[in-house]
């Protein structure tokens, strides 16, 4: 048991700066800001969200991908998020106006891909439950 406690403590200590990184980003005020904060920060820090600039169609594709991976919101909230992101994070002038690439097909049995900086307290809690077994 002590071994698992030490391991979990080490993982938490190593992950803390990663989890905190990017959470100091301020979103522009507007309809959708609180929904973006609620829907997106379960898996991403705000820096990940605000670093992307895309057209409305591209944001639609991106947000729909996130919903398919577990982002939680009503249809109305999803539409509000897409409009908010398209208004506040449009393509930058030097970016091409290409459409977003089609998502790679994923098996429903495949494990979700998690980026190293995407650890959340929920995933750490899940890890601790698995390690207790």
C-alpha positions as CSV (number, residue, x, y, z in Angstrom):
1,X,0.0,0.0,0.0
2,X,2.8,2.4,0.9
3,X,4.4,1.7,-2.6
4,X,1.1,2.9,-4.3
5,X,0.9,5.9,-2.1
6,X,4.4,7.0,-2.9
7,X,3.8,6.3,-6.6
8,X,0.5,8.3,-6.6
9,X,2.2,11.2,-4.7
10,X,5.0,11.2,-7.3
11,X,2.5,11.3,-10.2
12,X,0.5,14.1,-8.6
13,X,3.6,16.1,-7.8
14,X,4.9,15.8,-11.4
15,X,1.5,16.5,-12.9
16,X,0.6,19.6,-10.8
17,X,2.7,22.1,-12.8
18,X,1.3,20.6,-16.1
19,X,-2.3,20.8,-14.8
20,X,-1.9,24.4,-13.6
21,X,-0.1,25.5,-16.8
22,X,-2.4,27.4,-19.1
23,X,-5.2,27.9,-16.6
24,X,-4.3,31.6,-16.2
25,X,-5.5,32.3,-19.7
26,X,-8.4,34.8,-19.8
27,X,-11.2,34.2,-22.2
28,X,-12.9,37.2,-23.9
29,X,-16.2,38.1,-22.3
30,X,-19.3,37.1,-24.3
31,X,-22.1,34.7,-24.5
32,X,-20.6,31.2,-24.3
33,X,-17.6,32.0,-22.1
34,X,-18.9,30.1,-19.1
35,X,-20.0,27.2,-21.3
36,X,-16.5,27.0,-22.9
37,X,-15.0,27.0,-19.4
38,X,-17.3,24.2,-18.3
39,X,-17.2,22.0,-21.5
40,X,-13.5,22.4,-22.5
41,X,-11.5,22.4,-19.2
42,X,-12.5,18.9,-18.3
43,X,-9.9,17.7,-20.7
44,X,-7.9,20.8,-21.8
45,X,-6.4,23.9,-20.2
46,X,-7.7,27.1,-21.7
47,X,-4.3,27.8,-23.4
48,X,-5.0,24.7,-25.6
49,X,-8.4,26.1,-26.6
50,X,-7.3,29.7,-27.2
51,X,-4.2,28.8,-29.2
52,X,-6.4,27.5,-32.0
53,X,-7.8,29.9,-34.6
54,X,-10.4,28.6,-37.1
55,X,-13.4,29.3,-39.2
56,X,-16.9,28.6,-37.9
57,X,-17.0,25.4,-40.0
58,X,-13.6,24.3,-38.6
59,X,-14.7,25.1,-35.0
60,X,-17.9,23.0,-35.7
61,X,-15.8,20.0,-36.7
62,X,-13.4,20.4,-33.8
63,X,-16.2,20.8,-31.2
64,X,-18.2,17.9,-32.7
65,X,-15.0,15.8,-32.4
66,X,-14.7,16.8,-28.7
67,X,-18.4,15.9,-28.1
68,X,-17.8,12.5,-29.6
69,X,-14.9,12.1,-27.2
70,X,-17.0,13.0,-24.1
71,X,-17.4,16.8,-24.0
72,X,-20.7,17.3,-22.2
73,X,-23.3,19.9,-23.3
74,X,-26.7,20.3,-24.7
75,X,-27.2,20.9,-28.4
76,X,-27.8,24.6,-27.6
77,X,-24.7,24.8,-25.5
78,X,-22.6,23.2,-28.3
79,X,-24.0,25.7,-30.8
80,X,-23.2,28.6,-28.4
81,X,-19.6,27.3,-27.9
82,X,-19.1,27.1,-31.7
83,X,-20.3,30.6,-32.2
84,X,-18.3,31.9,-29.3
85,X,-15.1,30.3,-30.6
86,X,-15.7,31.4,-34.2
87,X,-16.2,35.0,-33.1
88,X,-13.3,35.2,-30.6
89,X,-10.8,32.9,-32.3
90,X,-11.2,33.3,-36.0
91,X,-8.4,32.4,-38.5
92,X,-5.5,34.7,-38.3
93,X,-4.7,36.6,-41.5
94,X,-1.6,34.5,-42.3
95,X,-3.6,31.2,-41.9
96,X,-5.1,29.6,-44.9
97,X,-8.9,29.4,-45.1
98,X,-8.8,25.6,-45.6
99,X,-11.5,23.4,-44.1
100,X,-10.5,21.4,-41.0
101,X,-9.2,17.9,-41.8
102,X,-11.6,15.1,-41.4
103,X,-11.3,13.3,-38.1
104,X,-9.4,10.0,-38.1
105,X,-11.8,7.1,-37.8
106,X,-11.6,5.6,-34.3
107,X,-12.9,2.3,-33.0
108,X,-15.3,2.6,-30.1
109,X,-13.0,0.0,-28.4
110,X,-9.8,2.0,-28.9
111,X,-8.4,3.8,-25.9
112,X,-8.7,7.6,-26.1
113,X,-5.5,9.4,-27.0
114,X,-4.4,11.6,-24.1
115,X,-1.7,14.2,-24.6
116,X,0.8,14.4,-21.7
117,X,-0.3,17.8,-20.7
118,X,-4.0,16.8,-20.6
119,X,-4.0,15.2,-17.2
120,X,-7.0,16.3,-15.2
121,X,-7.9,15.7,-11.6
122,X,-10.5,13.3,-12.8
123,X,-8.0,11.2,-14.7
124,X,-5.7,11.2,-11.7
125,X,-8.5,10.1,-9.5
126,X,-9.3,7.2,-11.9
127,X,-5.6,6.3,-11.9
128,X,-5.6,6.1,-8.1
129,X,-8.7,3.9,-8.1
130,X,-7.0,1.5,-10.6
131,X,-3.8,1.4,-8.6
132,X,-5.7,0.4,-5.5
133,X,-6.9,-2.8,-7.1
